[in-house]
């Protein structure tokens, strides 16, 4: 098996906590790494122990691959040795796949999220934790580790409830998602960061790694391994959302996130992208242009998407669904929606319902002005 020397550099998202993480590493230790993405430069984005790293080496691996890395040195730079044979380029897939879009596709696609029924890594984790068979296999572990039960309960409580959906509930869910973890730490909002899904996932992954496995049976070991993989994938996906949400060179800003939503006994993903262009036009008095792209897939209804464009008080809304019955139902409520928006001092340019196959004007404008991206949330 050929061995490759590999130097890792922490990504911008994780530089603040880099020293804390290194204190837990030892020379000779073998780490499991998840390949999150491949950059346009050829570098590879890895997730190791819940943290993101960018390799300075073009490895022949695909997103979703697993690598084993042995710690060679920690100072002055982290040096790891790749133990996995990556020359054949064959990835070892996770039980649940994680994000597989390349960084190039994130910048070139005209859609915000892929709208399908495939669950996000975080939703996959929550579903696995709620499955009776998984509970029976993990019951002994949870009973011996109250902290594990507490973290699982805290993560599950972050799920939105469809029957209590509101702007305030969505705002609170975004705040708890972990998208703004580092920003909250910078402005001394540690309590917000500590209660976020990202922090709790990192704590869960750390706790899983510390659990004694010597006396576990085969079923319990397999359940623990699956739980670790799903937690790692959810962490990697949340971190990639943060990377995508960094300020753009053009001065525009984009926030990308996905929130689990409980709907009629199912867990679906409410995906949102919010984009802001500083100036809408060449005039110095031009208003900033805001775009909101909301998408989800509901059982028996299929994929739904709402595109909202706002400049000043002018608002355009485009609703997309492949179901003519759903479009008709939504269209019949547009009158009330328009009245409420006018009462809130908005000027409604248009409200339309279209099939998913039709490309809305707002979406065309978004892709032309700032470029879109595609990511599994």
N, C-alpha and C positions, 0 to 999 in steps of 0.2 A: 504494500500500500504506500503510495507516494505521499510524502508529508510536505506541506507548504508552510513557510513562515509568514506570519500575518501580523501587522501592526494595526491596532484599532484606535480610532480617534472618536471621542464622544461627540454625538450630534449636538446641535445648538440647544435642543430642548433639554438635554440631560447634563449639561456642563455644570450647573449649579450643584447637583447632588453627586458629582463624579467622585469626589474624595471620600464621601461617606460609603459609597458602594465598594470602592477599592479596599477599604479597611476589612471587608469580609472575604477578600480573595487571598489565596495562598499560592506560592509557586508549586507546581506539580498538580494543582487542582484541575479536574476535568469539568468543563462547563458545557451545557447544552445550548446551542444557539439556533434561533429561527430566522430564516431568510425572509425578510419583510418585503423587500423591493429591490429593483435594479435601477440605478441612476443613469441619465443620459451619458454621463462621463464614463460609464462602465463600472464605477464603484458599486458596492453592494451595501444595502442597509440591513443590519442585523439587529435582532433583539436578543440580548443576553441577560438573564436574570431580571427580566422586566425593564431593562434599560436599552436605549437605542444607540448603535454605533455605526459609523460609516467606515468601510474598509478602503484602504488606498490601493486595492488590488482587484482586478477583474476576475472573479471566480466563476467558473462554468456551472452555475447553479441557477435554479428557478425559484421564484417566490413560493413559499410553502415548504421548502427543503429544510431538513434538520442537519446541523453540523455538530461535531464534538470538537471542542477546543481545549487544549492543555495550556495552562498558564506557565509561560517561560520566564517572564520577568515583569515587575511592576513599576520599576523606576529605571531611567527617567521617563520612559514610555511603556505603556502596556504592550507586551509582546506575547502573542499566543501562537500555538502550533496547531494546524488543522489536522486532526486525526482521521476524519472521515475521508473516504476516497471520493473526491468531487470531480475527477477527470472525466468520468463517463457521463456526467451531467444529469444523472438520474436522481430526482429528488425523493426523499422519504416523506410522503404526504401525512399531514395531521388527520386526526379523526374528523375534525371540522376544518375546512380550508379557511385561510385568512386572506387578507387583501392580496390580489395578484396583479393589479394594474401597475404598469411601469410609470416612472415619473414623467416620461414623455407623453404618455396617454393622458395623464392628469392635466397637462397643459394644452393638449390639442383637441380633446373631445368636446362636443358642444352640449353634453348633458351633465347634470350635476351628480346624480347617482344612477347606478343601474337599477331600474325599477323592476324587480322580480321578487319572487317569494322566498328566495334563499336567505336564511337568517344571518344576521351579522354575528361576528365572534362573541360579542357580549350577550346577545340574545340566545345564542347556542349554549353558552355557559349557564345562563339563568334557567333555560329549559332543562338542561341536564341535571341541575340541582333540584328541580321540581319534579323530576320523573320518579315515580315510586320505586322502580328497580334500582335507580341510582341511589335513592335514599336508603334502601335496605343494605346496599353494599357499603355505603359510607357511614351507616349509623354508628358502628363501633368506633370509628375514627372520630366522629363528631362528639360522641359521648365522652371521649377521653380528652378532647381539646375544646373547652368552652369558647375560647377565642375564635376558633374556626366557625362554630355555630353563630357567634355574634357577627362575624364578617359576612357570612352567607345571608343572614337576616337583613343586615344593613344594605347589601347590594340589591336584594330583592325589593326592598322598600323604595328604591329609586325608579321603579317601573311606573310609567304613567297609566292612569285608569281612563279608559275611553268614556265611561259614564260621568267622569268628573273633569273632562278636558276643558281647559281655559287658557287664556293668555298668561295668566299668573302661574299656572301649573307648568306650562312649557318653559317659562322664564326660570322658574326654580329648578326644573330638570336640567336645563342648560348649565346653570350655575353649579349643579352637583356633578356634571359629567366629567370634569377634570380638564376641560378644554383650556381653562384659565388658571390652572394650578400654579404655574411658575409666576404668572402675573400677580396672583393673590399673595404669594410668598414675598414678592418684591415690595409690595405695599403693606406688608405686615398684616395680612388677613389669613393667618395660619389656620384658624378654625374652619374657614371655608375649604381650604385645600385639604385639610385632614379628613373632612367628611365627604370628599368627592369620590366618584366611582374609580377614578384612576388610582388614587391613594389606597383605597380599600382593595383594589385588585393587586397592587404591589405588595400590600401587607398579606393578602391571601397567598400569593405566590411564595413569599418568604416563609410563611407559616407551613405551607405544604412541604417546602424543602427541609424544614427542621423536624418534621414529624418522624418518629422512629418507625422503621419499616421491617425490622428484623423478624418480628413475630406476626407479621401480616400474612394472610393466606393469598393465594393467587388472585382470587376475585377482588379482594381489597386492594392489592397492589395495582391491578389493572384499572380499577376505579380511580385510585389516587393519581395514576399516570395520566388518565384521560382528563381529570380535573386540572392537573398541572398544564397540560397542553392547551386546554380551552382558556385557562386563565392567561397563559402566555400570549395566545393569539389575540385575546381581547385587549390586553395591554398594548400589544404592537399596533393594533388597529386604532386605538385611541391616540397613541403617540403620532401615528401618521396623520390623523386628523389635525393635530397640533402643527405638524410640519406644513401641511397644506394651508393652514390658517395664518401663517406668518405674513407680515406686510409684503406687498409686491414692490418691485423696483419702480413701477409706474406711479406709485403713490396710492393705488387702489388698495382696498382691504377686502378680505374674504374670510368668512368663518364657516367651517364645515363640521357638522356633528350629526350623530344618529342617536335616537332615544328609544328604548324599548317601550312598547305600548301594549297593555293588556286589552284584548278585544274579544269578547264572547268566548272566553276560555282558551284563546290562542294568544301567543306573544308575537307581535309584528314590530317592524322597525319604522319609526317616524323619522325620516331623513330630511334634513334641512340644510340649505346653503344660503347664506346672507352675503351679498356683495355690495360694496360701496365704492363708487367712483367719485373722486373729490370734486371734479367739475363736469357738468353736463353741457358741453358746448365751449366755444372759444371766449365768450364774454366773461369778464371778471366778476359779473354779478350772477353768473349761472349757478343754479342750485346743484347740490350733489345728487347723483343718481343712485337710488337704492334698488336692488333686485332681491327678491326672496323666492327660492325654489323649494317647494315642499312636496315630498313624494312618499307614498306608502303603498303596500299591497294588502288588500283585505280579502279574507276567505269568501268565496262565492261572488265577489264583486270584481276582483282583479286589481290591476295597478291603477293608481290615481295620482294625479299631479296638479299642483296649483302653482302658477307663476304670477308673481306680483311685481310690478315695476312702479316706482314712485319717484317723482322729482318735485320737490316742494310739496304742494298740496294736490298735485295731479297724480291720479292713481289709475293703473291699468291692471285688470285681473283676467287671467286665462285659466280655465279649468279643463283638464284633460282626462278622458276616460274612454275606453273602447266599448263600454256598455251604453247603448242608446237609451236604455231605461234610466240609468244613473244620470246621464247627461240631461235627460228630460226633467228628472226630479230636481237636479241642481238648478237648471235653467228657470224652473218655476219659482225658485226662492231668490233669484237675482234682484227682483224688485225690492224685497225687504232689505237685502244686503246693501243695495245702492242707497236706500233711504237712510239707513243707519250710518253709512259712510258720509253722506251729505250732512247729517246732523252733527257729525264730529268734524265738520269744516273741511272735508276732502272734496275735491273736484274729480268726479269719476269720468275718465276718458272713455273707457269701454269695459264691459264685463261679458265674456263669451265662454261658451262650452264647446270643446272640439274633441275629436278622436285623438288617441295617443299617436296615431300615424301622421297626423298633421303637425307641422312644425309651427308653433305660435310665433307671431311677429316679435313679441317680447323676447322669446328665446333666441331668435335670429339676431336681434339687436345686441343681446348679451354676448353671444359668441363672437360677433364682429368687433365689439368695443373693447372687451377685456379678455377674451379667450375663456373657454370653459374647461371642465375637467370631469373625470369620472373616477369614482372611488366607492368601494363597498364600505358602508358604515357599520 
